[in-house]
Amino acid sequence: MPTPNPLSEPCVMIIFGASGDLTKRLLVPALYNLACDGLLSDNFAVLGVGRSEITDTQFRESMTGETDGLPKFHTRKAYDQPQADKLINRFHFQSANIAVEDFKKLKERVAALDVACGAQGNVLFYFAMAPRFFGPLCDTLHAAGFQDGPGWKRIIVEKPFGTDLPSALKLNDEILRHWREDQIFRVDHYLGKETVQNLLAFRFSNGMFEPLWNNQHIDNIQFNVCESVDVQGRGGYYDSSGVLRDMIQNHMFQMLSYLCMEPPGSFEADSIRNEKAKLLESVRVYKPEEVPQYVVRGQYGPSFHENGELHQPGYRQEKDVKPDSGTETFAAIKLHIDNRRWTGVPIYLRSGKALWKRGTEIVVTFKHPPVAVLRGTGIEKLEHNRLIFHIQPKQGIELIFQAKVPGPTLQLQKVDMSFNYGNVFKASRYTGYEVMFYSCMRGDATLFSRGDLVKAAWEIAQPLLDYWQANPPGDSFPNYARNSWGPPAANALVERDGRHWYEVIMPEVLERLPLFQGCEPMFLNAVIMSLQSRAFSAGETIIKAGDTAGEMYLICRGSVEVTDKSGKHLKHLREGDYFGEIGLLLSTPRTANVNATTQCDLFILEKSAFCRIMEDNPQFAESVATLAKERYNIVVSGTDLMHV
């Protein structure tokens, strides 16, 4: 049995910028979760600081509003009113500007709260403000004497930590002018996610994988952070940021360091942070002229209805975005880690907005076994084994390997062994900030970035920023459609190496098809495992009218045109769309032609595989037959679905 977690240490937590959205949406729900889980010390108080002239009572009321407070933003299954009241009653507010006189009064207020709650002189400063205020805040806290007296003093600073390498170095200098490195906790709430932390636990507590964790056995590693949402009204912020600053330089580089770092000497904070920094320092820094070879940038355009009318705006039409903006909403990068363990293993990173799905995954692809050992079996090609870390929205780990299909001959099919957090652990869903708060209150810096790691991350990103600034995209943007898989050049980046992006199909993608809406997760997973990939050239016929139906198609990349028997245009289908699912139900002649209008990569579910799923899981057959009747008006029995 795991030992109970100790309480956080006593402290007064000062939140600068407490009247902002971040406090309501994330910080207070995180503190509430800690309180509900019995991890927050009773000797604890919160002092919000801002320019607003409000009382303690007004501050508490603003944090607990039914429409814009804790009752709305909490992440637990049920709202615990007594626990919420107990927490919020520890909240206080002080109006102050960043001035020494105001901060001296603030220090007096903190001293009074310290006595009242028994915080033992411990103070946690949280900078929920723009980075330009970090330096002045540190200077003024020092000048007001906040470092004096008993107890520890720690500062949490929010991301982004700088906007480029020079600004990050300058910000580091400003913060460390009066404060020690061990007092600074640079937060990346992404590292508070259980699945990200589990990367360390998985690697170093399971001896079976470590001997394989090198360039002798791993072919490539892919990091995917796909967002289906657009900038959601945050165009003013995003237009000065972009996906490289917003996602890749911090979140994705952190995951990269966890996955690929050398084993630390211990799980002490500095031991782990030493290895993380060494890993990022081993990543090859590109010269600006090398950027086009290894990096692709993109920006989403508008989407249209079938009749040509605008459906959703492109990035340049979003509120507060410049009409000729060159800000990237997508980036794909090929990295090289120049050390003994990873030399020769390409690392691919890809992230973007307004894509075909929401999902964050790390895909570790192992090298092919020699196919010659299967000579004489008729098997000419073997699938890669893959280890997939699902970060969000699905949280778990999946191992994909080959298994023999039942029957008298040797035929292989990929299958999976899957661990799902929700099925094993019943912990409440955290925001990501809980672990960061708890760790900081206990002085554990493991999950926080040290100055050298921040520097190493920006050194990798800076040549990309320099090249993009010197070479604006101009009319080449936008270069990918909403709800697609990103710009075609991102596929070419990987295909030049003889590889493909491994697309993780989530159950919700299948649920877009009427046939699969409402189906059980186990059934959807069996369908996903049976999908085969196939490429078609532009102009090639995929389905010909009159041919016997026998499979369903999902468009992975590219677009197709659907025409009737006479060749009349009916519609265009693009990435993320599907066609032919009736072929899984009835082996009848096709009623339309489908031709590739571009190079196409498709996922195909063959009727034989579909029937095998039904035969192996007969409990699904009748429910699928019912769906066929309800959604397609097709009468077919569950027994029929089990036979090709």
GIZI-V53886 format. One record per pair of residues at least 24 apart in sequence whose ideal C-beta (glycine too) atoms are under 10 Angstrom apart, sorted by the first residue. I is the first residue (numbers start at 1). J is the second residue. Records with the same first field share a line. If there is no record, write none. Layout:
# GIZI-V53886
I=J + J
This chain:
# GIZI-V53886
4=38 + 39
5=37 + 38 + 39 + 438 + 442
6=39 + 41 + 438 + 442
7=34 + 38 + 39 + 40 + 41 + 42 + 43 + 44 + 438 + 441 + 442
8=34 + 35 + 39 + 40 + 41 + 43 + 44 + 122 + 124 + 437 + 438 + 439 + 440 + 441 + 442
9=41 + 43 + 44 + 119 + 120 + 122 + 124 + 151 + 152 + 438 + 440 + 441 + 442 + 443
10=41 + 42 + 43 + 44 + 45 + 114 + 117 + 118 + 119 + 120 + 121 + 122 + 151 + 441
11=41 + 43 + 44 + 45 + 46 + 114 + 117 + 119 + 120 + 121 + 122 + 123 + 124 + 151 + 152 + 153 + 154 + 440 + 441
12=43 + 44 + 45 + 46 + 47 + 90 + 92 + 109 + 110 + 111 + 112 + 113 + 114 + 116 + 117 + 119 + 120 + 121 + 122 + 123 + 124 + 125 + 151
13=44 + 45 + 46 + 47 + 48 + 90 + 91 + 113 + 119 + 122 + 123 + 124 + 125 + 126 + 154 + 156 + 437 + 440 + 441
14=45 + 46 + 47 + 48 + 49 + 92 + 94 + 106 + 109 + 110 + 113 + 123 + 124 + 125 + 126 + 127 + 141 + 146 + 155
15=46 + 47 + 48 + 49 + 50 + 91 + 93 + 124 + 125 + 126 + 127 + 128 + 129 + 156
16=47 + 48 + 49 + 50 + 96 + 98 + 106 + 125 + 126 + 127 + 128 + 129 + 133 + 134 + 137 + 141 + 155
17=48 + 49 + 50 + 51 + 126 + 127 + 128 + 129 + 130 + 133 + 137 + 158
18=46 + 47 + 48 + 49 + 50 + 52 + 54 + 59 + 62 + 63 + 91 + 92 + 93 + 94 + 126 + 128 + 129
19=48 + 49 + 50 + 51 + 52 + 54 + 59 + 62 + 63 + 93 + 95 + 128
20=48 + 50 + 128 + 129 + 130
21=68 + 73 + 128
22=126 + 128 + 129 + 158 + 433
23=48 + 50 + 59 + 62 + 63 + 126 + 128
24=62 + 63 + 64 + 65 + 68 + 69 + 70 + 72 + 73
25=68 + 69 + 70 + 72 + 73 + 431
26=73 + 75 + 128 + 189 + 431 + 432 + 433 + 434
27=63 + 73 + 126 + 128 + 189 + 431 + 433 + 437
28=63 + 64 + 69 + 70 + 73 + 74 + 84 + 87 + 88 + 91 + 431 + 433
29=63 + 69 + 70 + 72 + 73 + 74 + 75 + 76 + 430 + 431 + 433 + 434
30=74 + 75 + 189 + 192 + 430 + 431 + 432 + 433 + 434 + 435 + 436 + 437 + 438
31=63 + 70 + 87 + 88 + 90 + 91 + 431 + 433 + 434 + 437 + 438
32=63 + 70 + 73 + 74 + 75 + 76 + 79 + 80 + 83 + 84 + 86 + 87 + 88 + 431 + 434
33=74 + 75 + 76 + 83 + 427 + 428 + 429 + 430 + 431 + 433 + 434 + 435 + 437 + 438
34=87 + 430 + 433 + 434 + 435 + 437 + 438 + 441
35=80 + 83 + 84 + 86 + 87 + 88 + 90
36=74 + 76 + 78 + 79 + 80 + 83 + 84 + 87 + 428
37=76 + 83 + 427 + 428 + 430 + 434 + 438
38=83
39=434 + 435 + 437 + 438 + 441 + 442
40=83 + 86 + 87 + 90 + 434 + 437 + 438 + 441
41=117 + 118 + 119 + 122 + 441
42=86 + 90 + 117 + 118
43=90 + 114 + 116 + 117 + 118 + 119 + 120 + 122
44=87 + 90 + 117 + 118 + 119 + 122 + 124 + 441
45=89 + 90 + 91 + 92 + 110 + 113 + 114 + 116 + 117 + 118 + 119
46=87 + 88 + 90 + 91 + 92 + 93 + 113 + 124 + 126
47=90 + 91 + 92 + 93 + 94 + 106 + 109 + 110 + 113 + 123 + 125
48=91 + 92 + 93 + 94 + 95 + 126 + 128
49=92 + 93 + 94 + 95 + 96 + 97 + 98 + 102 + 103 + 106 + 109 + 110 + 125 + 126 + 128 + 129 + 137
50=93 + 94 + 95 + 96 + 97 + 128 + 129
51=95 + 96 + 97 + 98
52=93 + 95
53=93 + 95
54=93 + 94 + 95
55=92 + 93 + 95
56=89 + 91 + 92 + 93 + 94
57=91 + 92 + 93
58=93
59=88 + 91 + 92 + 93 + 94
60=85 + 87 + 88 + 89 + 90 + 91 + 92 + 93
61=88
62=91 + 93
63=87 + 88 + 91 + 93
64=88 + 91
73=431
74=428 + 431
75=428 + 429 + 430 + 431 + 434
76=428 + 429 + 430
77=426 + 428 + 429
78=428
90=116 + 117
92=116
96=140
97=140
98=129 + 133 + 136 + 137 + 139 + 140 + 141
99=136 + 140 + 143 + 144
100=139 + 140 + 141 + 142 + 143 + 144 + 145
101=140 + 144
102=140 + 144
103=137 + 140 + 141 + 142 + 143 + 144 + 145 + 146
104=140 + 143 + 144 + 145 + 146
105=144
106=140 + 141 + 144 + 146
107=141 + 144 + 145 + 146 + 148 + 149
108=144
110=146 + 149
111=149
114=149 + 150 + 151
119=151
120=150 + 151 + 152
121=148 + 149 + 150 + 151 + 152 + 153
122=150 + 151 + 152 + 153 + 154 + 441 + 443
123=147 + 149 + 151 + 152 + 153 + 154 + 155
124=152 + 153 + 154 + 155 + 156 + 185 + 437 + 440 + 441
125=153 + 154 + 155 + 156 + 157 + 179 + 183 + 185
126=154 + 155 + 156 + 157 + 158 + 185 + 187 + 433 + 436 + 437 + 440
127=155 + 156 + 157 + 158 + 175 + 187
128=156 + 157 + 158
129=157 + 158
130=158 + 160
131=157 + 158 + 159 + 160 + 161 + 162 + 163 + 167 + 168 + 171 + 174 + 175
132=167 + 171
133=157
134=158 + 161 + 162 + 171 + 172 + 174 + 175 + 184 + 186
135=170 + 171 + 172 + 173 + 174 + 175 + 177
136=174
137=174 + 175
138=171 + 174 + 175 + 176 + 177 + 178 + 179 + 183 + 184
139=174 + 175 + 177 + 178 + 179
140=178
141=178 + 179
142=177 + 178 + 179
143=178
146=178 + 179
147=178 + 179 + 180 + 183
152=182 + 183 + 441 + 443
153=179 + 180 + 183
154=179 + 182 + 183 + 184 + 185 + 440 + 441 + 443 + 445 + 448
155=179 + 183 + 184 + 185 + 186 + 440
156=184 + 185 + 186 + 187 + 433 + 436 + 437 + 440 + 448
157=184 + 185 + 186 + 187 + 448 + 449
158=186 + 187 + 188 + 189
159=186 + 187 + 188 + 189 + 190 + 245 + 246 + 249 + 250 + 251 + 449 + 454
160=188 + 241 + 245 + 246 + 249 + 250
161=186 + 187 + 188 + 249 + 250 + 449 + 451 + 454 + 457 + 458
162=245 + 249 + 454 + 455 + 457 + 458
163=240 + 241 + 245 + 249 + 458 + 465
164=245 + 249 + 458 + 461 + 462 + 465 + 466 + 469
165=454 + 455 + 457 + 458 + 459 + 460 + 461 + 462 + 463 + 465 + 466
166=458 + 462
167=458
168=249 + 451 + 454 + 455 + 457 + 458 + 459 + 461 + 462
169=451 + 454 + 455 + 458
171=451 + 454
172=451 + 452 + 454 + 455
173=451
175=451
176=451
181=445 + 450 + 451 + 452
182=269 + 270 + 443 + 445 + 450
183=443 + 445
184=445 + 448 + 449 + 450 + 451
185=436 + 437 + 439 + 440 + 443 + 444 + 445 + 447 + 448 + 449 + 450
186=250 + 445 + 448 + 449 + 450 + 451 + 453 + 454
187=432 + 433 + 436 + 437 + 439 + 440 + 447 + 448 + 449
188=250 + 251 + 253 + 254 + 432 + 436 + 447 + 448 + 449 + 454
189=251 + 430 + 431 + 432 + 433 + 434 + 435 + 436 + 447
190=225 + 247 + 250 + 251 + 252 + 254 + 255 + 360 + 391 + 392 + 432 + 436 + 447
191=250 + 251 + 254 + 255 + 258 + 432 + 435 + 436 + 439 + 446 + 447 + 448 + 449
192=430 + 431 + 432 + 433 + 434 + 435 + 436 + 437 + 438 + 439 + 447
193=251 + 255 + 360 + 391 + 392 + 395 + 430 + 431 + 432 + 435
194=391 + 395 + 421 + 425 + 427 + 429 + 430 + 432 + 435
195=255 + 360 + 361 + 362 + 389 + 390 + 391 + 392 + 394 + 395 + 396 + 397 + 421
196=251 + 254 + 255 + 258 + 259 + 360 + 362 + 389 + 391 + 392 + 395 + 432 + 435 + 447
197=258 + 435 + 446 + 447
198=258 + 389 + 391 + 395 + 396 + 397 + 419 + 421
199=254 + 255 + 256 + 257 + 258 + 259 + 260 + 261 + 362 + 389 + 391 + 397
200=258 + 259 + 261 + 264 + 267 + 272 + 276 + 446 + 447
201=267
202=258 + 259 + 387 + 389 + 397 + 419
203=258 + 259 + 260 + 261 + 263
204=261 + 263 + 264 + 267 + 272
205=267
209=364 + 387 + 399
210=263
212=364 + 366 + 367 + 385 + 387
213=259 + 260 + 262 + 263 + 341 + 342 + 364
214=340 + 341 + 342 + 343 + 345
215=337 + 339 + 340 + 341 + 342 + 343 + 344 + 345 + 367
216=341 + 344 + 345 + 367
217=345 + 364 + 366 + 367 + 385
218=260 + 341 + 342 + 344 + 345 + 364 + 365 + 366 + 367 + 387
219=344 + 345 + 346 + 364 + 365 + 366 + 367 + 368 + 384 + 385 + 386 + 497 + 499
220=334 + 344 + 345 + 346 + 347 + 348 + 363 + 364 + 365 + 366 + 367 + 384 + 494 + 497 + 499 + 502
221=256 + 259 + 260 + 335 + 337 + 342 + 345 + 346 + 347 + 348 + 349 + 362 + 363 + 364 + 365 + 387
222=332 + 346 + 347 + 348 + 349 + 350 + 361 + 362 + 363 + 364 + 365 + 386 + 388 + 494 + 499 + 500 + 501 + 502 + 503 + 504
223=248 + 251 + 252 + 253 + 255 + 256 + 259 + 333 + 335 + 347 + 348 + 349 + 350 + 351 + 360 + 361 + 362 + 363 + 389 + 391
224=252 + 332 + 348 + 349 + 350 + 351 + 352 + 355 + 357 + 359 + 360 + 361 + 362 + 363 + 388 + 391 + 501 + 502 + 503 + 504
225=251 + 252 + 255 + 349 + 350 + 351 + 352 + 353 + 355 + 358 + 359 + 360 + 361 + 362 + 391 + 392
226=330 + 350 + 351 + 352 + 353 + 354 + 355 + 356 + 357 + 358 + 359 + 360 + 361 + 485 + 486 + 503 + 504 + 506
227=329 + 330 + 351 + 352 + 353 + 354 + 355 + 357 + 358 + 359 + 360
228=353 + 354 + 355 + 356 + 357 + 358 + 359 + 482 + 483 + 508 + 576
229=353 + 354 + 355 + 358
230=300 + 312 + 313 + 314 + 315 + 318 + 329 + 353 + 354 + 355 + 482
231=300 + 315 + 318 + 319 + 320 + 321 + 327 + 329 + 353 + 354
232=318 + 353
233=318 + 319 + 320
234=318 + 319 + 320 + 321
235=315 + 316 + 317 + 318 + 319 + 320 + 321 + 322 + 325 + 327
236=318 + 319 + 320 + 321
237=320
238=315 + 318 + 320 + 321 + 325 + 327 + 329 + 353
239=315 + 316 + 318 + 320 + 321 + 322 + 325 + 326 + 327
240=327
241=327 + 328
242=297 + 299 + 325 + 326 + 327 + 328 + 329 + 330 + 331 + 465 + 468
243=297 + 298 + 299 + 327 + 328 + 329 + 330 + 331 + 332 + 350 + 351 + 352 + 353
244=295 + 297 + 327 + 328 + 330 + 331 + 333 + 349 + 351 + 461 + 464 + 465 + 468
245=327 + 328 + 458 + 461 + 465
246=327 + 328 + 329 + 351 + 353
247=331 + 349 + 351 + 352 + 353 + 360
248=328 + 331 + 332 + 333 + 349 + 350 + 351 + 457 + 460 + 461 + 464
249=454 + 457 + 458 + 460 + 461 + 462 + 464 + 465
250=449 + 454 + 457 + 458 + 461
251=351 + 360 + 391
252=331 + 333 + 349 + 350 + 351 + 360 + 362 + 457
253=279 + 280 + 283 + 335 + 349 + 449 + 453 + 454 + 456 + 457 + 458 + 460 + 461
254=280 + 447 + 449 + 453 + 457
255=349 + 360 + 362 + 389 + 391
256=280 + 283 + 335 + 337 + 347 + 349 + 362 + 457 + 460
257=282 + 283 + 449 + 453 + 456 + 457
258=362 + 389
259=347 + 362 + 364 + 389
260=335 + 337 + 339 + 341 + 342 + 345 + 347
261=341
262=339 + 340 + 341
264=446
267=444 + 446
268=444 + 445 + 446
269=439 + 443 + 444 + 445 + 446 + 447 + 448 + 450
270=445 + 446 + 450
271=446
272=445 + 446 + 447
273=445 + 446 + 447 + 448 + 449 + 450 + 452 + 453
274=450 + 452 + 453
276=446 + 449 + 450 + 452 + 453 + 456 + 457
277=449 + 450 + 451 + 452 + 453 + 454 + 455 + 456 + 457
278=339 + 452 + 453 + 456
279=337 + 339 + 341 + 342 + 453 + 456
280=337 + 452 + 453 + 454 + 455 + 456 + 457 + 458 + 459 + 460
281=338 + 339 + 452 + 453 + 455 + 456 + 457 + 459 + 460
282=336 + 337 + 338 + 339 + 340 + 341 + 342 + 343 + 456
283=335 + 336 + 337 + 338 + 339 + 342 + 347 + 456 + 457 + 459 + 460
284=335 + 336 + 337 + 338 + 460
285=336 + 338 + 456 + 459 + 460 + 461 + 462 + 463
286=333 + 334 + 335 + 336 + 460 + 462 + 463 + 464 + 466 + 467
287=463 + 466 + 467
288=462 + 463 + 464 + 465 + 466 + 467 + 468 + 469 + 470 + 471
289=463 + 467
290=463 + 467
291=333 + 463 + 464 + 465 + 466 + 467 + 468 + 470 + 471
292=467 + 471 + 489
293=334 + 493 + 496
294=332 + 333 + 334 + 335 + 336 + 346 + 348 + 463 + 464 + 493
295=328 + 331 + 332 + 333 + 334 + 335 + 349 + 463 + 464 + 467 + 468 + 489 + 490 + 493
296=328 + 330 + 331 + 332 + 333 + 334 + 350 + 479 + 486 + 487 + 488 + 489 + 490 + 491 + 492 + 493 + 494
297=326 + 327 + 328 + 329 + 330 + 331 + 332 + 333 + 352 + 464 + 467 + 468 + 471 + 473 + 476 + 477 + 479 + 487 + 489 + 490
298=328 + 329 + 330 + 331 + 332 + 352 + 353 + 355 + 473 + 476 + 477 + 478 + 479 + 480 + 484 + 486 + 487 + 488 + 489 + 490
299=325 + 326 + 327 + 328 + 329 + 330 + 352 + 353 + 354 + 473 + 476 + 477 + 478 + 479 + 480 + 487
300=329 + 330 + 352 + 353 + 354 + 355 + 477 + 478 + 479 + 480 + 481 + 482 + 483 + 484 + 486 + 487
301=329 + 354 + 477 + 478 + 479 + 480 + 481 + 482 + 484
302=354 + 478 + 481 + 482
303=354 + 481 + 482 + 483 + 484 + 574
304=481 + 482
306=570 + 571 + 572
311=482 + 483
312=354 + 482 + 483
313=482
314=354 + 477 + 478 + 480 + 481 + 482
315=353 + 354 + 477 + 478 + 482
316=477 + 478
317=478
324=472 + 473 + 474 + 475 + 477
325=472 + 473 + 477 + 478
326=468 + 469 + 471 + 472 + 473 + 474 + 476 + 477
327=468 + 473 + 477
328=352 + 353 + 464 + 468 + 473 + 477 + 479 + 487
329=353 + 354 + 355 + 477 + 478 + 480 + 486
330=354 + 355 + 478 + 479 + 480 + 484 + 485 + 486 + 487 + 489 + 490
331=464 + 468 + 486 + 487 + 490
332=486 + 487 + 489 + 490 + 491 + 492 + 493 + 494 + 501
333=460 + 461 + 464 + 490 + 493
334=493 + 494 + 496 + 497
335=460
346=493 + 494 + 497 + 499
348=490 + 493 + 494 + 497 + 499 + 501 + 502
350=485 + 486 + 490 + 493 + 494 + 501
351=486
352=480 + 484 + 485 + 486 + 487 + 490
353=482
354=478 + 480 + 481 + 482 + 483 + 484 + 486
355=480 + 482 + 483 + 484 + 485 + 486 + 575 + 576
356=481 + 482 + 483 + 484 + 485 + 486 + 503 + 509 + 555 + 556 + 574 + 575 + 576 + 577
357=393 + 483 + 485 + 503 + 504 + 505 + 506 + 508 + 509 + 512 + 576
358=392 + 393 + 506 + 508
359=390 + 391 + 392 + 393 + 394 + 503 + 504 + 505 + 506 + 508 + 509
360=389 + 390 + 391 + 392 + 393 + 394 + 395 + 504
361=388 + 389 + 390 + 391 + 392 + 394 + 398 + 502 + 503 + 504 + 506
362=387 + 388 + 389 + 390 + 391 + 397 + 504
363=387 + 388 + 389 + 390 + 398 + 400 + 501 + 502 + 503 + 504
364=388 + 389 + 399 + 502
365=400 + 499 + 502
366=400 + 401
369=402
374=410 + 412
376=410
377=409 + 410 + 411 + 412
378=409 + 410 + 411
379=409 + 410 + 411 + 412
381=412
382=412 + 414
383=412 + 413 + 414 + 532
384=414 + 499 + 502
385=414
386=414 + 416 + 502 + 504
388=416 + 418 + 502 + 504
390=418 + 419 + 420 + 421 + 504 + 506
393=506 + 508
394=418 + 420 + 421 + 422 + 504 + 506 + 507 + 508 + 521
395=419 + 420 + 421 + 422 + 425 + 429
396=420 + 421 + 422 + 423 + 424
397=421
398=504 + 525
400=502 + 529
403=529
405=609 + 612
406=612 + 615 + 616
413=529 + 530 + 532 + 609 + 612
414=528 + 529 + 530 + 531 + 532
415=526 + 529 + 530
416=525 + 526 + 528 + 529
418=525 + 529
420=521
423=521
480=575
481=559 + 574 + 575 + 576
482=574 + 576
483=574 + 575 + 576 + 577
484=555 + 557 + 558 + 559 + 574 + 575 + 576
485=555 + 556 + 557 + 558 + 574 + 575 + 576 + 601
486=557 + 575
488=557 + 558 + 598 + 599
490=557
491=556 + 557 + 558 + 599 + 601
492=599
495=599 + 601
500=533 + 535 + 556 + 557 + 601
501=556 + 557 + 601
502=533
503=531 + 533 + 554 + 556 + 557 + 575 + 601 + 603
504=528
505=529 + 531 + 554 + 556 + 603
509=554 + 576 + 578 + 603
510=552 + 554 + 578 + 605
512=554 + 576 + 577 + 578
513=552 + 554 + 578 + 579 + 581 + 584 + 631
514=581 + 627 + 628 + 630 + 631 + 632
515=552 + 578 + 581 + 582 + 584 + 585 + 624 + 627 + 628 + 631 + 632 + 634
516=552 + 578 + 581 + 624 + 627 + 631
517=627 + 630 + 631
518=623 + 627 + 630 + 631
519=620 + 623 + 624 + 627
520=617 + 619 + 620 + 623
522=617 + 619 + 620
523=613 + 614 + 617 + 619 + 620 + 621 + 623 + 624
524=620
526=609 + 610 + 612 + 613 + 614 + 616 + 617 + 620
527=552 + 584 + 605 + 609 + 610 + 613 + 620
528=603 + 605
529=609 + 613
530=603 + 604 + 605 + 606 + 608 + 609 + 610 + 612 + 613
531=556 + 602 + 603 + 604 + 605 + 606 + 609
532=602 + 603 + 604 + 605 + 606 + 609
533=601 + 602 + 603 + 604
534=600 + 601 + 602 + 603 + 604
535=596 + 599 + 600 + 601 + 602
536=560 + 594 + 595 + 596 + 598 + 599 + 600 + 601 + 602
537=596 + 598 + 599 + 600
538=595 + 596 + 597 + 598 + 599 + 600
539=595 + 596 + 597 + 598 + 599
540=595 + 596 + 599 + 600
541=593 + 594 + 595 + 596
542=579 + 580 + 593 + 594 + 595 + 596 + 600 + 602 + 604
543=579 + 580 + 583 + 590 + 591 + 592 + 593 + 594 + 595
544=589 + 590 + 592 + 593 + 594 + 595
545=589 + 590 + 591 + 592 + 593 + 594
546=589 + 590 + 591 + 593
547=583 + 589 + 590 + 593
548=583 + 586 + 587 + 588 + 589 + 590 + 607
549=580 + 581 + 582 + 583 + 584 + 585 + 586 + 587 + 588 + 589 + 590 + 591 + 607
550=580 + 583 + 584 + 586 + 587 + 588 + 590 + 604 + 606 + 607 + 608 + 610 + 644
551=580 + 581 + 583 + 584 + 602 + 604 + 605 + 606 + 607 + 608 + 609 + 610
552=578 + 579 + 580 + 581 + 582 + 583 + 584 + 585 + 602 + 603 + 604 + 605 + 606 + 607 + 610
553=577 + 578 + 579 + 580 + 581 + 583 + 594 + 600 + 602 + 603 + 604 + 605
554=578 + 579 + 580 + 581 + 601 + 602 + 603 + 604 + 605
555=579 + 596 + 600 + 601 + 602 + 603
556=600 + 601 + 602 + 603
557=598 + 599 + 600 + 601 + 602
558=596 + 597 + 598 + 599 + 600 + 601 + 602
559=596 + 597 + 598 + 599 + 600
560=593 + 594 + 595 + 596 + 597 + 598 + 600 + 602
561=593 + 594 + 595 + 596 + 597
562=592 + 593 + 594 + 595
563=592 + 593 + 594 + 595
564=591 + 592 + 593
565=590 + 591 + 592 + 593
566=593
567=593 + 595
568=592 + 593
570=594
572=597
573=597 + 600
574=598
575=600 + 601
578=602 + 603 + 605
580=604 + 605
581=605 + 610 + 628 + 632
582=628 + 632 + 634
583=607 + 610
584=609 + 610 + 611 + 614 + 624 + 628 + 636 + 641
585=610 + 624 + 625 + 627 + 628 + 632 + 634 + 635 + 636 + 640 + 641
586=628 + 632 + 634 + 635 + 636 + 640
587=644
588=634
606=644
607=641 + 643 + 644
608=644
609=644
610=641 + 642 + 644
611=640 + 641 + 642 + 643 + 644
612=642 + 644
613=641 + 642
614=638 + 639 + 640 + 641 + 642 + 643
615=641 + 642 + 643 + 644
616=642
617=642
618=642
